[in-house]
């Protein structure tokens, strides 16, 4: 994620269908946030995403084991790794690359938490081999700030004042009207937050391990007159 508001950054994910474009092929603009270890949420700006070259097998093998474990844990714990897991399973059974239709069908069959976790444990060695060989990898998105909503940031800062570190996620959501899923959880389906901000306009980031590929670009000059009409899709 960007180190400071307005700066370019990188976003790491496992495979997904979302290409971060609208139906006309235009980049979707996201209201991006970074969440700190103390649950403090920092507004980064309005961002677009461009797909970059993913993490190669060599880069994966050079990552610390602790970082690799963080990523591999997704296979049993969340739906985020379902497409990757489905391809690995199908590739092993068919001895060839699966079709998109086969991947979608397999994802449906393993979306139940129990089935997914059992399959991930059974396929752990094969999952590691797929990443080591570069058959699967981490997808990298370049983040570019295109605008900054100063009015929103000011309102957010005002609502933050007086917040104690012990404030729960539920209290944060009630105070901010923001979608802040707990670690490993899926987002809620609420349509709108308490402050009128649609919850699917919010992108929160969580630690993905020590992936340090450098983002290219310079900090943009953002005027207070900038505005953006965002069509937002949810990443979590």
Secondary structure as the mmCIF struct_conf table of DSSP 4:
data_model
#
loop_
_struct_conf.conf_type_id
_struct_conf.id
_struct_conf.beg_label_comp_id
_struct_conf.beg_label_asym_id
_struct_conf.beg_label_seq_id
_struct_conf.end_label_comp_id
_struct_conf.end_label_asym_id
_struct_conf.end_label_seq_id
BEND BEND1 UNK A 3 UNK A 4
TURN_TY1_P TURN_TY1_P1 UNK A 5 UNK A 6
STRN STRN1 UNK A 9 UNK A 13
BEND BEND2 UNK A 14 UNK A 14
BEND BEND3 UNK A 17 UNK A 17
BEND BEND4 UNK A 20 UNK A 20
STRN STRN2 UNK A 21 UNK A 21
TURN_TY1_P TURN_TY1_P2 UNK A 23 UNK A 24
BEND BEND5 UNK A 25 UNK A 25
HELX_LH_PP_P HELX_LH_PP_P1 UNK A 26 UNK A 26
STRN STRN3 UNK A 27 UNK A 27
HELX_LH_PP_P HELX_LH_PP_P2 UNK A 28 UNK A 29
STRN STRN4 UNK A 30 UNK A 35
TURN_TY1_P TURN_TY1_P3 UNK A 37 UNK A 38
BEND BEND6 UNK A 39 UNK A 39
STRN STRN5 UNK A 41 UNK A 51
HELX_RH_AL_P HELX_RH_AL_P1 UNK A 57 UNK A 62
BEND BEND7 UNK A 63 UNK A 63
HELX_RH_AL_P HELX_RH_AL_P2 UNK A 65 UNK A 72
TURN_TY1_P TURN_TY1_P4 UNK A 73 UNK A 73
HELX_RH_AL_P HELX_RH_AL_P3 UNK A 74 UNK A 77
HELX_RH_3T_P HELX_RH_3T_P1 UNK A 79 UNK A 81
HELX_RH_AL_P HELX_RH_AL_P4 UNK A 82 UNK A 94
BEND BEND8 UNK A 95 UNK A 96
HELX_LH_PP_P HELX_LH_PP_P3 UNK A 97 UNK A 99
HELX_RH_AL_P HELX_RH_AL_P5 UNK A 100 UNK A 109
TURN_TY1_P TURN_TY1_P5 UNK A 110 UNK A 110
BEND BEND9 UNK A 112 UNK A 112
HELX_RH_AL_P HELX_RH_AL_P6 UNK A 113 UNK A 122
TURN_TY1_P TURN_TY1_P6 UNK A 123 UNK A 123
HELX_RH_AL_P HELX_RH_AL_P7 UNK A 124 UNK A 132
TURN_TY1_P TURN_TY1_P7 UNK A 133 UNK A 134
BEND BEND10 UNK A 135 UNK A 136
STRN STRN6 UNK A 139 UNK A 147
HELX_RH_AL_P HELX_RH_AL_P8 UNK A 150 UNK A 160
TURN_TY1_P TURN_TY1_P8 UNK A 161 UNK A 162
TURN_TY1_P TURN_TY1_P9 UNK A 165 UNK A 166
HELX_RH_AL_P HELX_RH_AL_P9 UNK A 169 UNK A 176
HELX_LH_PP_P HELX_LH_PP_P4 UNK A 181 UNK A 182
TURN_TY1_P TURN_TY1_P10 UNK A 183 UNK A 184
HELX_LH_PP_P HELX_LH_PP_P5 UNK A 185 UNK A 188
BEND BEND11 UNK A 191 UNK A 191
STRN STRN7 UNK A 192 UNK A 192
TURN_TY1_P TURN_TY1_P11 UNK A 194 UNK A 195
BEND BEND12 UNK A 196 UNK A 196
STRN STRN8 UNK A 198 UNK A 198
HELX_RH_3T_P HELX_RH_3T_P2 UNK A 199 UNK A 201
STRN STRN9 UNK A 202 UNK A 203
BEND BEND13 UNK A 210 UNK A 210
HELX_LH_PP_P HELX_LH_PP_P6 UNK A 213 UNK A 216
BEND BEND14 UNK A 217 UNK A 217
HELX_LH_PP_P HELX_LH_PP_P7 UNK A 219 UNK A 221
TURN_TY1_P TURN_TY1_P12 UNK A 224 UNK A 225
#
